[in-house]
Amino acid sequence: MATTDIQHLTSGVPKVIDPKTHAVLDYLVAGTFFTAGLLMRRRNPRAAGLAFANAVAVTGATLFCDYPGGVWPLFSFKTHALLDVMQAAMAGAGPALLGFASDPEARFFHGQAASEVGVVAMTDFAAA
């Protein structure tokens, strides 16, 4: 899926999130996943591992993006959109793939995936 496909699929959604706001949300999401990993590590190690994997993915996509908040700009904000979609898929499908879809922890990942889809839909990736 190319960035233009994402823009086309979300064309009816108001683009109210600018790059700077998106970066702030990214850091908050990374921190949320990291905290969730710490909280889940004893109760559900697979869920904790998925939370840490998501934290690393979001942190990497943020640090290496050419947008406000990025530290070492290696790729564009439009490429970041594709990484966001992949991360949302990892969060949403991860519980089933790792065998804990029926556990209470799965709800956290499904909620985070849905939230990420909403943020992607509302972000103006052409603004960068």
Backbone torsions as a table, in degrees:
resi	resn	phi	psi	omega
1	MET	NA	122.8	179.2
2	ALA	-86.8	161.8	-180.0
3	THR	-58.6	-38.0	179.0
4	THR	-62.6	-33.2	176.0
5	ASP	-64.9	-41.0	178.7
6	ILE	-62.9	-44.8	179.8
7	GLN	-62.6	-39.0	179.1
8	HIS	-67.6	-44.5	-179.2
9	LEU	-63.9	-27.2	-176.9
10	THR	-109.6	18.5	-174.1
11	SER	-62.3	-25.4	179.9
12	GLY	-85.1	-2.5	-177.5
13	VAL	-97.1	129.8	177.7
14	PRO	-59.3	134.5	-179.2
15	LYS	-92.3	83.1	-174.3
16	VAL	-98.9	-3.1	-179.3
17	ILE	-107.5	116.7	178.0
18	ASP	-88.3	171.4	-177.4
19	PRO	-57.0	-40.5	-178.7
20	LYS	-65.2	-44.7	178.3
21	THR	-64.3	-38.9	179.0
22	HIS	-61.6	-40.9	179.2
23	ALA	-62.4	-43.4	178.2
24	VAL	-60.7	-45.2	178.6
25	LEU	-61.2	-39.6	179.2
26	ASP	-60.2	-46.2	179.4
27	TYR	-65.1	-37.7	176.8
28	LEU	-64.5	-41.7	178.8
29	VAL	-64.4	-43.6	178.6
30	ALA	-59.6	-44.2	178.1
31	GLY	-64.2	-36.7	177.7
32	THR	-64.3	-45.2	178.3
33	PHE	-64.2	-41.0	179.6
34	PHE	-63.3	-45.0	178.4
35	THR	-62.7	-42.7	178.1
36	ALA	-60.6	-40.5	177.6
37	GLY	-59.7	-42.9	178.3
38	LEU	-63.8	-42.1	-178.0
39	LEU	-71.0	-27.9	-176.5
40	MET	-94.9	-8.6	-167.9
41	ARG	-59.8	-34.5	179.8
42	ARG	-87.4	-38.1	-175.7
43	ARG	-75.7	-38.2	-176.0
44	ASN	-150.4	87.3	-176.3
45	PRO	-58.6	-33.5	179.1
46	ARG	-67.6	-41.4	177.3
47	ALA	-65.1	-40.3	177.7
48	ALA	-61.4	-44.1	178.7
49	GLY	-60.9	-41.7	177.6
50	LEU	-65.8	-39.0	177.8
51	ALA	-63.1	-44.7	178.5
52	PHE	-65.0	-38.9	177.8
53	ALA	-62.1	-41.7	177.1
54	ASN	-66.7	-39.5	178.2
55	ALA	-60.1	-44.0	179.4
56	VAL	-65.9	-42.1	-179.7
57	ALA	-62.0	-46.8	-178.7
58	VAL	-68.2	-41.5	178.6
59	THR	-61.9	-45.0	179.1
60	GLY	-63.0	-44.9	179.7
61	ALA	-63.1	-28.3	179.7
62	THR	-81.1	-48.9	-177.4
63	LEU	-63.4	-33.6	-173.7
64	PHE	-100.3	10.0	-179.5
65	CYS	-93.2	143.8	177.5
66	ASP	-85.8	73.5	176.4
67	TYR	-153.0	167.2	179.2
68	PRO	-57.2	126.6	-176.2
69	GLY	107.1	-22.5	175.6
70	GLY	-73.3	147.1	-177.0
71	VAL	-107.3	-45.7	179.8
72	TRP	-122.2	86.1	-172.1
73	PRO	-67.7	103.4	178.7
74	LEU	-105.8	-22.5	-179.5
75	PHE	-143.8	163.3	-174.2
76	SER	-77.6	166.9	175.9
77	PHE	-65.8	-32.4	177.4
78	LYS	-65.8	-39.0	175.2
79	THR	-65.7	-35.8	177.6
80	HIS	-57.1	-35.8	178.6
81	ALA	-58.9	-42.5	178.7
82	LEU	-65.4	-40.1	177.8
83	LEU	-64.3	-36.8	176.9
84	ASP	-62.6	-42.0	179.1
85	VAL	-63.5	-42.7	179.1
86	MET	-65.3	-39.1	179.2
87	GLN	-66.9	-39.8	177.2
88	ALA	-62.2	-39.6	177.9
89	ALA	-65.5	-40.2	178.5
90	MET	-62.8	-44.0	179.9
91	ALA	-66.7	-41.1	-177.1
92	GLY	-73.1	-39.6	-177.0
93	ALA	-90.8	-20.4	-176.0
94	GLY	-52.2	-46.4	179.9
95	PRO	-58.3	-40.8	178.5
96	ALA	-69.4	-42.9	-178.6
97	LEU	-65.8	-31.4	-177.9
98	LEU	-98.3	4.4	172.3
99	GLY	79.9	24.1	176.4
100	PHE	-127.9	29.6	-177.9
101	ALA	-62.3	-26.8	-179.5
102	SER	-93.4	-1.5	178.3
103	ASP	-82.0	154.2	-179.8
104	PRO	-58.0	-30.8	-178.4
105	GLU	-63.0	-24.7	-178.6
106	ALA	-60.9	-33.4	-179.2
107	ARG	-59.1	-38.2	178.4
108	PHE	-58.2	-47.7	-177.6
109	PHE	-67.2	-39.2	178.3
110	HIS	-65.5	-39.5	176.8
111	GLY	-65.4	-41.7	178.5
112	GLN	-64.9	-39.5	178.8
113	ALA	-63.4	-44.8	179.1
114	ALA	-63.2	-40.9	177.7
115	SER	-61.9	-42.8	-179.9
116	GLU	-62.7	-41.0	177.8
117	VAL	-60.6	-42.2	177.9
118	GLY	-63.4	-42.7	178.9
119	VAL	-64.3	-43.2	178.4
120	VAL	-60.9	-44.3	-178.8
121	ALA	-63.3	-33.7	-175.2
122	MET	-94.8	-2.2	-178.2
123	THR	-88.0	138.2	175.3
124	ASP	-90.0	87.9	-177.2
125	PHE	-72.5	-14.2	177.4
126	ALA	-83.0	-9.1	-175.0
127	ALA	-73.7	-20.7	-174.2
128	ALA	-70.3	NA	NA
